[in-house]
Each structure stands twice: as C-alpha cells, then as structure tokens.
Amino acid sequence: MKCLNCGYKFDAHTCLTDEKAEFGDGDVSICLNCGEIHQLRNGVLELIDIRGLPKDIQKLILKTNAIRQVVMKK
C-alpha cells in the first residue's frame, strides 16, 4: 500500500495497543513520511478527516503525529 498524499510505500504496520494485531477494515493509519491520516475501508486506504472520528481517537492521532514529527526531524 502507498500513502495517497506523498506516495510513501507502507512496508510495515504496528498497533499502538497490540503488537500482534492485523491491519483490518476500519483501522486508521498515519503515514510515517508525511503524517497524513488514512483509514482502511473495504480493503482500500482512503484519506480521511479525523474530525469525523470520536474525540478520544482524534486526541490519540494528534499525539501520535506529534511524536512522529519529532522522530522524523532531520
């Protein structure tokens, strides 16, 4: 799969709460390269606006993206 925003190839995934979780329909993904938010829907990644997600999920995504920015700083 590739990021729909920057084209970065997703070569792995991880779950914040369960190391052995499989990436499945409805799951949210953050591109490590650009930080764009995707959701897997019917086996296809779609760019999403996180404002449509529950507030607790929005907060987790924003925290995760802030950490991603620090880690990816060059």
Number of C-alpha atoms within 10 A of each C-alpha: 11 12 22 15 14 12 12 14 13 14 7 7 13 12 13 9 7 8 9 8 11 11 15 12 13 14 13 21 23 19 21 17 16 16 19 17 21 22 20 17 13 10 11 11 20 16 16 15 12 17 9 9 12 9 11 9 14 15 13 12 18 14 12 14 19 12 11 17 15 9 10 10 6 5
